Amino acid sequence: MSVPDNKAELLEAIDSSFGKLWRDLATVPEALAGEVSLEGHAKGTIMSVRDLVAYLIGWNELVLKWHERRRAGLAVDFPDTSFKWNELGRLAGKFYADHAGLTWSALLERLADAKMRIVALVEEYSDAELYGAPWYEKYTMGRMIQFNTSSPYANARGRLRKWQKARVKPDIAALKRAAVAV
């Protein structure tokens, strides 16, 4: 999908990438969601599917926080208070820890809620507000929302599908033994 450059395209990107991810998340058994076997967000780390969902929740809720602060006339700390852009691995770890106590179903509900709140937020803005001027450095508000919603949803889906394929990789030797037995 191309990079959105208006409100309608941004909403479509969010809905489309989230919908695909959501369908794949629905196939993850709760018993496997906590298994630490998925490539992590920081180089050389491993995480669980639960952590992947916590990461998405963290970024979605961070986008909502940015806009709440903006509306209140407060400064927005990008990416977050006490974090710099070169500390995203540490921020990912914070997101994992922040959501560690939630059940799998509660994590999924929180992700769905955050996505719905993001869509409602985008709906409140005009094309001009979203894409008419830089909001953070050279990036428009719409681009900053996209960086932290539809793009990570698509990335997460790719990670999840790779993980799922590795989990269900057939035991070739067992298949050969079964074929010989017949």
trRosetta pair geometry for C-beta under 8 A, 3 or more apart (Angstrom, degrees):
i j d omega theta_ij theta_ji phi_ij phi_ji
1 13 5.8 157 135 -115 145 90
1 16 6.7 132 -75 92 155 145
1 17 7.4 -112 25 -58 148 102
1 150 7.8 -78 84 163 141 131
1 154 7.8 -143 32 -85 113 147
2 9 7.8 -46 85 -168 93 133
3 143 7.6 18 179 -118 115 91
3 146 7.1 101 -157 142 78 158
4 9 3.6 168 -135 116 89 103
4 10 4.1 142 140 -71 159 60
4 12 7.4 157 -98 55 120 89
4 13 4.9 -110 -43 -10 123 139
4 142 6.5 -115 107 161 110 117
4 146 5.6 -171 40 -91 113 143
4 150 7.6 89 -10 39 124 156
5 9 6.2 22 35 56 49 149
5 131 5.9 100 -178 -141 59 151
5 142 7.6 108 -143 108 28 145
6 9 5.1 87 56 15 74 104
6 10 7.0 -137 98 -8 34 92
6 127 5.0 -14 -149 -130 88 115
6 130 7.4 99 -157 86 37 128
6 131 6.1 -79 -98 6 46 154
6 142 7.6 -59 -134 -144 10 166
7 10 5.6 -57 -146 35 30 113
7 11 6.3 27 158 -16 66 105
7 122 6.4 152 -151 167 88 97
7 125 6.8 -171 -104 93 121 88
7 126 7.2 -98 -46 177 143 27
7 127 5.0 -107 -12 -83 104 71
7 130 5.4 134 -77 24 83 157
7 131 7.7 -129 -43 -7 67 113
7 142 7.1 -114 -83 -107 54 129
8 11 5.9 -55 -149 37 29 109
8 12 6.3 28 153 -17 64 108
9 12 5.6 -54 -145 39 33 113
9 13 6.2 36 154 -22 66 105
10 13 5.7 -53 -147 35 30 112
10 14 6.4 29 155 -17 64 105
10 122 5.9 -154 113 -153 123 141
10 130 6.7 -119 -4 177 158 147
10 142 5.2 -112 -76 -159 147 104
10 145 6.5 50 -168 90 132 123
10 146 5.9 -107 -131 -71 94 104
10 150 7.5 -152 -160 -12 59 138
11 14 5.8 -54 -147 37 31 110
11 15 6.2 24 158 -13 66 110
11 119 6.5 79 -134 -139 91 87
11 122 5.8 173 -78 114 87 142
11 123 7.5 68 -94 -71 130 75
12 15 5.9 -59 -142 43 28 106
12 16 5.8 25 162 -18 66 114
13 16 6.0 -56 -136 40 23 108
13 17 6.1 10 170 -6 62 113
13 146 6.3 16 100 -128 147 104
13 149 7.9 105 111 100 98 102
13 150 4.0 12 140 -127 99 168
14 17 6.6 -65 -142 43 19 98
14 18 5.9 14 163 -13 61 118
14 115 7.1 161 171 -161 107 93
14 118 6.5 -156 -153 113 146 122
14 119 6.2 180 112 -84 144 86
14 122 7.2 -173 -3 -7 155 159
14 145 8.0 -38 -72 143 126 106
14 146 7.8 -115 -62 -109 87 66
14 149 5.1 -11 -114 136 100 129
14 150 4.8 -101 -83 -64 49 101
14 153 7.5 110 -146 5 51 150
15 18 6.0 -62 -140 42 22 108
15 19 6.0 26 161 -25 63 111
15 119 7.3 66 -67 -102 90 128
16 19 5.9 -55 -146 32 24 112
16 20 6.7 20 158 -14 60 106
16 150 7.5 38 61 -137 84 115
17 20 6.0 -54 -150 36 32 109
17 21 6.3 30 154 -15 65 110
17 149 7.9 128 73 134 128 73
17 150 4.4 119 29 -153 144 76
17 151 7.8 -17 -176 -50 173 17
17 153 3.9 117 133 94 109 123
17 154 4.6 -68 -140 -56 124 84
17 157 7.1 -140 -169 -10 79 136
18 21 5.7 -60 -148 42 32 111
18 22 5.9 37 155 -27 68 109
18 115 5.2 112 -136 -146 152 147
18 149 7.7 -34 -58 171 110 91
18 150 7.4 -80 -33 -105 82 65
18 153 5.1 -74 -77 -140 57 156
19 22 5.6 -52 -142 33 27 115
19 23 6.6 30 157 -20 61 102
20 23 6.0 -53 -154 31 30 110
20 24 6.8 22 152 -11 62 107
20 153 7.7 113 61 147 92 107
20 154 7.7 39 71 -105 131 65
20 157 5.5 21 116 -120 104 157
21 24 5.8 -64 -155 41 34 108
21 25 6.1 33 151 -21 71 107
21 153 4.7 -117 -19 -173 148 89
21 154 7.6 -111 -55 -77 112 29
21 156 5.7 44 -131 88 131 108
21 157 4.4 -111 -91 -71 80 102
21 160 7.2 109 -144 24 78 148
22 25 5.6 -52 -142 36 31 112
22 26 6.5 40 154 -28 63 103
22 112 7.4 75 -116 -92 124 96
23 26 5.8 -51 -154 26 30 117
23 27 7.5 25 150 -17 58 103
24 27 6.0 -58 -162 29 39 110
24 28 7.5 46 145 -31 65 97
24 157 5.8 125 26 -138 151 84
24 160 5.2 115 136 114 133 136
24 161 6.3 -73 -136 -68 147 81
24 164 7.2 -122 -165 -28 105 150
25 28 5.7 -45 -160 13 46 116
25 49 7.7 156 -128 174 80 120
25 53 7.0 94 -131 -87 133 117
25 108 6.4 158 143 -115 132 110
25 160 7.0 -63 -74 -147 66 161
27 164 7.2 40 102 -122 123 142
28 32 6.1 -124 -172 80 81 106
28 33 5.4 94 142 -83 118 87
28 49 5.4 -154 -158 146 156 165
28 160 7.4 -81 -61 -158 127 115
28 164 7.7 -107 -86 -87 84 107
29 32 4.9 75 66 13 89 101
29 33 7.1 -138 96 -28 44 84
30 33 5.4 -39 -146 6 37 122
30 103 7.9 -10 -145 176 126 88
30 104 4.3 -165 -127 34 91 159
30 105 7.5 -27 -96 -37 125 81
31 34 8.0 -76 179 30 26 93
32 35 5.1 -37 -162 3 59 124
32 49 7.1 46 121 14 81 134
32 167 7.1 58 -161 -145 147 152
33 48 6.5 72 150 160 50 112
33 49 4.7 -94 -145 73 61 112
33 50 4.9 87 150 -54 94 88
33 53 8.0 -11 -165 3 113 132
33 104 4.7 104 61 -112 165 125
33 107 8.0 166 168 52 141 145
34 48 5.1 -8 -157 -161 31 158
34 49 7.7 -73 -49 47 23 81
34 50 5.2 15 -93 -10 61 136
34 104 7.7 -103 -41 -71 90 106
35 48 5.8 140 68 -126 35 99
35 49 7.5 32 50 5 77 94
36 46 5.4 91 164 123 90 105
36 47 6.4 -78 -139 -166 78 16
36 48 5.0 -62 -85 -60 55 87
36 51 8.0 52 -112 -6 79 133
37 46 6.5 -4 -111 -177 17 121
37 48 7.3 49 21 -106 61 60
37 163 6.9 123 105 -147 91 107
37 166 8.0 -155 146 102 114 129
37 167 7.8 107 106 -81 140 98
38 46 6.6 130 63 -167 40 72
38 47 5.3 -48 75 75 96 71
38 48 6.3 105 21 -136 112 15
38 49 6.1 115 -27 -63 150 60
38 51 7.5 -173 64 58 121 109
38 52 6.3 -46 112 -45 157 122
38 159 6.2 73 -175 162 113 108
38 160 7.7 -7 -130 -95 137 50
38 163 4.8 -20 -106 -94 96 140
39 45 7.9 93 -177 83 50 60
39 46 6.7 -58 -112 -113 27 62
39 47 7.6 -5 105 28 23 86
39 159 6.4 -125 57 -142 98 107
39 162 7.8 -9 11 96 117 136
39 163 8.0 -142 10 -71 77 100
40 44 7.6 -29 54 84 119 33
40 45 3.0 -58 62 99 156 94
40 46 5.3 -103 -33 -66 103 8
40 47 4.3 112 -103 -20 81 99
40 51 7.5 -29 -121 117 83 146
40 92 7.6 126 175 129 93 145
41 45 7.0 -22 47 69 51 127
41 47 6.9 23 -6 -17 79 147
41 55 6.1 155 -51 -120 143 149
41 88 7.3 -107 148 133 118 96
41 89 6.3 174 107 -116 91 63
41 92 4.0 -158 72 -131 145 165
42 45 4.6 53 69 3 88 133
42 88 7.8 172 -85 98 84 74
42 89 3.1 71 -96 -135 118 116
42 90 8.0 74 -79 -38 139 42
42 92 6.2 -167 -34 53 93 137
42 93 7.5 -6 -16 -43 135 99
43 89 7.5 -63 16 -90 67 138
45 89 7.4 142 -5 -154 144 111
47 51 3.7 -108 180 77 117 147
47 52 6.4 137 112 -48 125 73
47 55 8.0 44 155 -33 165 128
47 96 6.8 -123 -138 -100 120 137
48 51 4.8 110 52 1 70 97
48 52 7.2 -121 104 -3 46 85
49 52 5.2 -45 -152 30 41 119
49 53 6.6 40 150 -16 67 100
49 160 6.6 74 -125 -117 105 95
49 163 7.0 178 -75 110 100 160
50 53 5.9 -57 -154 38 32 108
50 54 6.3 34 148 -21 66 107
50 99 7.6 -165 164 115 90 108
50 100 8.0 81 137 -122 127 51
50 104 6.6 -92 -97 -101 101 77
50 107 6.1 -149 -146 -63 78 173
51 54 5.3 -52 -144 37 35 115
51 55 6.3 44 152 -26 65 101
51 92 8.0 57 172 167 105 95
51 95 7.9 101 -166 103 70 93
51 96 4.5 -2 -133 -114 96 109
52 55 5.7 -50 -154 29 29 116
52 56 6.9 27 150 -15 61 103
52 156 5.5 132 176 -144 111 105
52 159 6.4 -169 -122 97 138 135
52 160 6.7 155 136 -71 165 96
53 56 5.7 -53 -152 36 36 110
53 57 6.4 38 150 -19 67 104
53 99 7.6 -129 102 128 85 153
53 107 4.8 81 116 156 137 121
53 108 6.8 -56 -154 -78 149 57
53 111 5.5 -83 -167 -56 96 140
53 156 8.0 103 -79 -164 47 143
54 57 5.6 -53 -148 38 33 113
54 58 6.2 40 151 -26 65 105
54 95 5.0 147 138 144 90 87
54 96 5.1 109 94 -107 145 42
54 98 6.9 153 -171 66 113 84
54 99 3.7 -170 -124 57 108 136
54 100 7.4 19 -100 -59 157 52
54 102 7.9 157 -92 42 100 122
54 107 6.6 -62 -66 -139 72 119
55 58 5.6 -52 -150 31 28 116
55 59 6.7 20 157 -11 63 104
55 92 5.6 1 -115 -142 109 88
55 95 5.0 100 -104 108 46 145
55 96 7.0 1 -59 -62 79 76
55 152 7.4 -142 127 -175 102 133
55 156 7.5 174 80 -94 116 120
56 59 6.1 -56 -148 39 31 104
56 60 6.2 29 156 -17 66 109
56 111 5.7 38 99 -129 118 114
56 114 7.8 155 132 80 82 141
56 152 5.8 170 -110 128 82 123
56 153 6.8 78 -132 -85 129 65
56 156 5.9 -14 -65 -58 124 160
57 60 5.8 -60 -145 40 29 109
57 61 6.0 20 161 -12 67 112
57 95 7.0 154 72 -167 82 107
57 99 6.0 97 67 -74 143 152
57 107 7.0 -113 -35 -160 143 75
57 110 5.3 26 -123 121 136 110
57 111 5.2 -93 -74 -86 91 72
57 114 5.5 157 -136 -9 66 157
58 61 6.1 -63 -145 42 23 104
58 62 6.2 27 154 -24 62 109
58 91 7.4 156 150 156 139 88
58 92 7.6 157 69 -124 156 43
58 94 7.2 126 -138 96 143 84
58 95 3.0 -64 -48 -119 157 120
58 98 6.5 119 -94 51 105 138
58 99 7.4 -117 -54 -18 93 123
59 62 5.4 -52 -145 33 32 116
59 63 6.6 38 154 -22 64 98
59 95 7.5 -9 -30 -102 67 151
59 148 4.5 -154 168 -165 110 95
59 149 7.5 -166 120 -70 110 48
59 152 5.8 93 65 10 160 168
60 63 5.8 -50 -156 30 33 112
60 64 6.7 30 147 -15 64 104
60 111 7.3 117 20 -142 152 60
60 114 3.7 94 116 152 137 127
60 115 6.4 -64 -135 -67 151 53
60 117 7.6 110 159 66 109 103
60 118 5.7 -87 -154 -49 98 128
60 148 7.0 166 -80 143 42 96
60 149 6.3 79 -102 -101 85 83
61 64 5.4 -49 -149 38 40 115
61 65 6.3 47 148 -24 67 102
61 114 5.6 -75 -57 -123 76 127
62 65 5.4 -49 -147 33 35 116
62 66 6.6 43 151 -25 64 97
62 79 6.7 11 173 168 146 86
62 80 5.8 -79 -133 -77 120 111
62 148 6.8 -106 76 -170 106 147
63 66 5.7 -47 -153 27 33 115
63 67 6.8 23 153 -11 63 106
63 118 6.2 39 93 -112 136 106
63 121 7.6 163 132 80 105 164
63 144 7.5 157 -124 133 99 90
63 145 5.9 92 -155 -121 137 68
63 148 4.9 166 -61 100 118 137
63 149 6.8 -19 -19 -51 166 100
64 67 6.0 -61 -153 40 33 106
64 68 6.3 36 150 -22 68 106
64 114 7.0 -119 -21 -149 135 84
64 117 5.7 12 -98 126 135 126
64 118 6.8 -100 -64 -79 94 70
64 121 6.6 -146 -108 -58 75 149
65 68 5.6 -52 -143 35 33 113
65 69 6.3 31 158 -17 66 105
65 80 7.7 44 87 -118 146 93
66 69 6.1 -61 -154 38 26 108
66 70 6.3 29 150 -22 64 109
66 76 4.8 52 -147 -147 79 130
66 78 7.4 43 -111 -86 122 81
66 144 7.7 -105 116 140 166 134
67 70 5.3 -47 -142 34 36 117
67 71 6.3 37 157 -19 65 104
67 121 5.7 107 74 -152 174 132
68 71 6.0 -57 -150 37 28 109
68 72 6.4 20 153 -13 63 112
69 72 5.7 -63 -147 43 30 108
69 74 4.3 -86 -167 76 84 108
69 75 7.0 -40 161 84 124 29
69 76 5.0 141 91 -90 131 75
70 73 7.9 41 173 -67 30 21
70 74 7.5 -86 -63 57 20 67
70 76 5.8 -4 -63 -54 85 123
76 136 7.7 -88 94 -89 130 112
77 80 5.9 45 104 -180 106 20
77 81 4.5 92 68 -74 161 58
77 82 7.9 42 155 2 151 45
77 83 7.8 107 141 49 112 74
78 85 7.4 9 134 -62 90 97
78 136 5.6 108 -74 -145 162 139
79 83 5.5 -52 64 102 94 116
79 84 7.7 94 16 180 89 13
79 85 6.1 117 -25 -89 106 63
79 88 7.1 62 16 -96 162 85
79 91 6.3 -9 93 -105 134 166
80 83 4.6 33 61 37 86 122
80 91 6.3 133 30 -127 126 122
83 87 5.0 -141 -156 85 79 122
83 88 7.7 91 175 -85 122 43
83 90 6.7 -169 -122 89 104 108
83 91 4.9 67 -145 -76 155 111
83 94 7.8 -109 -69 9 137 150
84 87 5.0 87 54 6 71 108
85 88 6.7 -1 -173 -46 45 100
87 90 4.5 -33 176 37 93 119
87 91 6.0 102 118 -25 82 93
88 91 5.2 -50 -144 39 40 116
88 92 6.3 50 152 -26 68 97
89 92 5.6 -46 -150 30 32 114
89 93 6.7 35 149 -18 61 102
90 93 5.5 -50 -154 34 35 115
90 94 6.7 40 147 -21 64 100
91 94 5.4 -48 -152 31 37 115
91 95 6.6 40 149 -20 65 100
92 95 5.6 -52 -153 33 35 113
92 96 6.6 38 149 -20 66 101
93 96 5.6 -49 -149 32 35 113
93 97 6.3 30 154 -15 66 107
94 97 5.8 -58 -147 41 31 109
94 98 6.0 38 154 -28 66 107
95 98 5.6 -50 -143 31 29 116
95 99 6.7 -2 166 5 61 111
96 99 6.8 -87 -159 49 23 89
96 100 6.4 49 150 -65 65 94
97 100 5.5 -24 -144 -18 34 121
99 102 5.1 -39 -174 16 77 121
99 107 6.2 88 170 -111 125 99
99 110 7.4 -162 -129 79 122 157
102 106 4.1 -133 -171 95 99 119
102 107 4.9 131 111 -61 126 77
102 110 6.8 -46 -153 -5 163 141
103 106 4.4 93 51 8 80 105
103 107 7.0 -137 93 -8 41 84
104 107 5.7 -52 -150 31 30 113
104 108 6.6 27 154 -15 63 105
105 108 5.7 -53 -149 37 34 111
105 109 6.3 36 152 -20 66 106
106 109 5.6 -52 -145 37 33 113
106 110 6.2 34 155 -21 65 106
107 110 5.8 -58 -149 36 28 110
107 111 6.4 29 153 -19 64 105
108 111 5.7 -52 -148 35 32 112
108 112 6.4 31 154 -17 65 106
109 112 5.8 -56 -148 38 31 110
109 113 6.2 32 153 -19 65 108
110 113 5.6 -52 -145 38 32 113
110 114 6.3 34 155 -21 65 105
111 114 5.8 -54 -147 35 30 110
111 115 6.4 30 154 -19 64 106
112 115 5.8 -54 -149 36 31 112
112 116 6.4 31 153 -19 64 105
113 116 5.7 -55 -149 36 32 111
113 117 6.3 30 154 -18 65 107
114 117 5.7 -56 -148 38 32 111
114 118 6.4 37 151 -23 65 103
115 118 5.6 -51 -150 32 33 114
115 119 6.6 34 152 -19 65 102
115 149 7.4 123 -123 -151 76 107
116 119 5.7 -51 -150 34 34 112
116 120 6.5 35 151 -18 65 104
117 120 5.5 -50 -147 37 34 113
117 121 6.3 42 150 -24 64 103
118 121 5.5 -53 -151 33 32 116
118 122 6.5 31 153 -18 66 103
118 145 6.9 145 -167 -163 107 108
118 149 5.5 152 171 -105 159 140
119 122 5.8 -53 -149 36 32 110
119 123 6.4 38 151 -25 64 106
120 123 5.6 -52 -150 32 32 117
120 124 6.9 38 152 -27 61 101
121 124 5.9 -56 -162 23 33 114
121 125 7.4 17 151 -11 63 105
121 145 7.7 -171 103 -121 120 135
122 125 6.1 -66 -160 35 39 105
122 130 7.1 48 -149 -99 80 135
122 142 7.8 79 -133 -117 102 79
122 145 6.4 133 -86 166 105 163
125 129 4.2 -127 -164 87 99 126
125 130 4.9 115 125 -53 131 93
125 141 6.9 -136 -154 108 164 141
125 142 7.9 -162 106 -72 144 87
126 129 4.7 98 50 6 76 99
126 130 6.9 -150 91 -1 40 90
127 130 5.8 -65 -145 45 29 107
127 131 5.8 -34 177 36 69 109
127 132 7.2 97 124 -45 65 96
128 131 7.2 -81 -123 60 16 68
128 132 3.8 22 -165 -40 61 143
129 132 6.6 6 -48 21 15 113
129 141 6.4 -28 145 45 71 147
130 140 6.4 65 150 149 49 118
130 141 5.2 -107 -135 80 45 102
130 142 3.6 66 168 -58 96 107
130 145 7.5 -50 -144 17 101 134
131 140 4.8 48 -123 165 44 163
131 141 7.6 -105 -55 51 39 78
131 142 4.7 -19 -65 16 82 140
131 143 7.6 98 -109 -28 77 86
132 140 7.2 121 37 -133 33 124
133 140 6.8 125 78 -116 30 88
134 137 6.6 -98 -176 105 127 31
134 138 5.4 -80 -117 -148 130 26
134 139 6.3 81 -145 56 81 27
134 140 6.1 -94 -109 -78 35 52
135 139 6.3 -53 51 101 82 71
135 140 5.6 71 -3 -167 100 32
135 141 4.1 96 -43 -62 157 72
135 144 6.0 -94 75 -2 126 137
136 139 5.1 -13 68 62 82 103
136 144 5.5 85 24 -82 123 140
139 143 4.5 -127 -165 88 93 125
139 144 5.2 111 130 -57 126 87
139 147 7.4 -14 -161 -21 150 139
140 143 4.6 97 53 6 78 102
140 144 7.1 -142 95 -4 42 86
141 144 5.7 -56 -149 37 32 111
141 145 6.4 33 153 -19 65 104
142 145 5.7 -54 -150 35 32 111
142 146 6.3 30 153 -18 65 108
143 146 5.5 -54 -145 39 33 113
143 147 6.3 42 153 -27 65 102
144 147 5.6 -45 -145 29 31 117
144 148 6.7 3 162 4 60 112
145 148 6.4 -83 -157 51 27 93
145 149 5.8 -6 162 4 71 124
146 149 6.2 -72 -125 49 26 93
146 150 5.3 -31 -150 39 72 108
146 151 6.0 78 151 -20 72 103
147 151 5.6 -20 -139 30 31 142
147 152 8.0 52 152 -25 44 93
148 151 7.4 10 -32 49 16 103
148 152 6.4 6 -156 -3 34 126
149 152 6.8 -83 -155 39 3 97
149 153 6.5 1 158 -18 52 111
150 153 5.5 -53 -143 34 32 116
150 154 6.4 30 159 -18 65 104
151 154 6.0 -56 -151 36 30 108
151 155 6.4 27 153 -16 65 108
152 155 5.3 -53 -140 41 38 113
152 156 5.9 42 158 -23 70 105
153 156 5.8 -55 -146 37 27 111
153 157 6.4 31 153 -22 62 105
154 157 5.7 -51 -149 32 31 113
154 158 6.7 33 152 -19 62 103
155 158 5.8 -55 -155 34 33 112
155 159 6.5 31 150 -16 66 106
156 159 5.6 -54 -149 38 34 112
156 160 6.0 34 153 -21 68 109
157 160 5.6 -55 -143 39 30 112
157 161 6.2 29 158 -19 66 106
158 161 6.0 -54 -143 36 27 108
158 162 6.4 28 156 -18 62 107
159 162 5.8 -59 -152 36 28 111
159 163 6.3 28 151 -18 64 109
160 163 5.6 -56 -149 38 31 113
160 164 6.2 32 153 -21 66 106
161 164 5.6 -50 -143 36 32 112
161 165 6.4 35 156 -20 64 103
162 165 5.9 -54 -150 34 29 111
162 166 6.6 26 153 -15 62 108
163 166 5.8 -60 -151 38 30 110
163 167 6.3 31 152 -23 66 109
164 167 5.6 -56 -146 35 32 113
164 168 6.4 2 165 3 67 110
165 168 6.6 -72 -142 49 26 90
165 169 6.7 56 153 -63 62 83
166 169 5.8 -18 -153 -24 33 116
170 174 7.7 -129 170 62 82 102
170 175 5.7 36 154 -41 125 132
171 174 3.9 42 102 16 117 116
171 175 6.6 159 88 -17 62 83
172 175 5.6 -55 -148 36 33 112
172 176 6.4 33 154 -20 66 105
173 176 5.7 -54 -149 35 32 111
173 177 6.4 32 153 -18 65 105
174 177 5.7 -52 -147 37 33 112
174 178 6.3 35 153 -20 65 106
175 178 5.6 -55 -148 37 31 112
175 179 6.3 33 152 -22 65 105
176 179 5.6 -52 -147 34 32 112
176 180 6.4 30 154 -18 65 105
177 180 5.8 -54 -148 36 32 109
177 181 6.3 35 153 -24 64 107
178 181 5.6 -53 -147 32 31 115
178 182 6.9 31 154 -21 62 102
179 182 6.1 -56 -157 29 32 109
